[in-house]
Amino acid sequence: MKALLQHLLVQTIYAPAQAARLIAGLKLPPEAGWMALALAGVFNTLVYFANMAMVDLPVDFWIPVIRSPLVYLILSLSFTTVMVFCLYWVGRVQGGRAELSLLVTLVAWLLAVQSLADLLFLVLLVFVPMLASLFSMAAGLYGLWIFLNFVQIAHGFPGKGQAVVTILLALIGLMTGLTLFISAIGVTSMGIS
């Protein structure tokens, strides 16, 4: 299992489309994908709070910061799950043929890889702070490329264009749904009304 994960990590970095095909070839049951997503979410939460412990932000920081691990985990997994469903339905509308369980597994793997990149960012932040921000930006941009490849392979799109449209429309759907949800529960820009 360790060798498979190492091979998959290397493939994800050097040949993301091949990594997506390899994950698809595993034919994991739906429960395994959802459990992997939950585990990746927990790992991501641990890395996020390790980052919070190392970077001391002021209490009145201009970006809202989630300071509760449980709240972060619930929000992170909720948004990720909604994004998976958006990718599934938007891709299907465009003629894609991804199975929901495959998308869950691919997103779980991508979340785990992103968490590893965040962990490497923390190490760089301690030992080579000037490289840390460059690495973070490069990892974020390359993560988008990996995500694009994963969506293309999962849906069986012939080119990257449909995958780009799928991701953009899924993000719009996610933001629209989030806005409606927040409006429905009464949260305003000044707080809870």
N, C-alpha and C positions, 0 to 999 in steps of 0.2 A: 504494500500500500504506500509506504514511504517513497519507494522508487517511482511509482506511478504519479504521485503528487509532485515530486521533483521534476519529472519529465513534463508533466502538464504545466508547471510554472515556467519552465524554460520555453516550451512551445507557446505559451501565452505571451511571453515577452518577444520572442523572435518570429513567430508565425501564428498570430492570433486566429486566423481562419482555420489552420490545422488544429489548434487547441479546441476550437468550437466543434470541429468534426470529431475529434477524439472524445470529447464529453458526450456528444450526441451518440457516438458509437457504444458508450457504456450502457445505454438503455436502462438508466436507473428508474426505479419505481417512483411515482409521484411523492410518496411519503419521504423518500430519501432526499429529494430536492428541497422539500419544505423544511426538513430537519437541518439540512446543510445551510439553508437560508437563515434559520434561527441561530445556528452555531456561528455563522459568519457575522450575524448581527451582534452577538455577544462579544466576539473577538473585536469587532469594530468599536463597540462601546468601551471595552478595556483600553484600546489604543487611544481613543478620544480622551478618556479621563487621565491616561498617562500623560498625554499632551497637555491637558489642563493643569496637571500637577507641576509640570516643568515650566510652563509659561504662565507666569502670574499676571492675570488680567485684573484691572481695577473693577470694583463692583459696579461702577457706572459706565462700563464699557459701551461704546456706541452701537454695537451689534448685540442683540439679545443672546445670552449665553445660557445654555441649559446646564444646570449645576447638579441635577439629580440623575444618577445612572439609570434608574428604572424609567424615568420619563424619557430620557434620551433613547433608550432601547425600544420602548413602545413606539415613539414617534418615528424612529429610524425604520423599524420593521413595518410599520403601517404605510409610510410613504413608499418604501421599496415594494411592498406587496401591491399597492395601487398602481405603481409604475409598471410592474410585471403584467398586470391585467390590461393596462392601457397599451403596452407594447403588443400584447396578444391580439386584442381586438382591432387596433389600428392596422397592424400587419395583415390580419385576416381580410380587412376591408380592401387592402391593396393587392390581394391575391396571394398573400403569404400562406405558408402551410405549417407554421410552427405549432408544436404541441405545447400546451401550457406547462407541463412538467419539465420540458426541456428548457423553456425560458426561465423557469424558477431556478433550475440547476445552474444555468449559465450566469444568471444575475448573482446567485450565491457565490459562485466561484470568483466572479469579478469583484464582489464586495470583499472577499477574503484577500485577493491580490491587492486591492486598493488599501486594505488595512496593513498588509505587509509593507507597502510603499510608505504608508504613514509612519510605521515603526522605524523604517530606515531613515525617514525624515528626522525623527526624534534623535536617532544616533548621530546623524550629521549635525543636528542643531547643537549637540553637546560638544562634538569634536571639531567640526568645521562649519561654524555658523554661516559663513558667507556663501557656502555651497548649498545650504539647506533650502533657502528660498528658491534658488534656481532648480534644484532637484524637484521640489514640490510642484513648481509650475510645469516642468517638463513631464513629470509623472502624471499630472492632471490632464495635459494635452494628449499624451500617449494613451492614457486610460480611455479617452474619448474614441481614439482610433480602435482600440481593442473592442470597446462596446459596439462600435459601428460594424466591425467584422462579425462579432457574435450575433447581432441582430440579422445581418445579411445571411449568414449561414443557417441560423435557426429557421428563418422564414423561407429559405431557398430562393432568395431574390437573385436575379442574374447580375445585378450591379449594385454599387454602393448608393446610387441615387435614391432608390426606394427605401433603403435602410435609413438614410438621412431624413427623408420625409416621415418615415415611421417614428423615429426618435423625436423629431420636432413636434409632430402632432400629438404624440404621447405626452410630451412635456406640457404642451398647451392644455391637453385634457386634464393632466394632473393639477396644474395651476388653477384651472377653472373649477375643478371639483373642490380643491382646497379652499378657494375663495368662497364658494357657495357654502361649504361646511362651516367655515369661520363666521360667515355672515349669519348662518342659521343659529349658531350657538351664542351669537351676540357679542363677539369680540370686535372691538373697534381699534383704530390706530392709537387711541389713548388708553387702551386697556379693556376690561370687560365692562360692558354697560349694564 
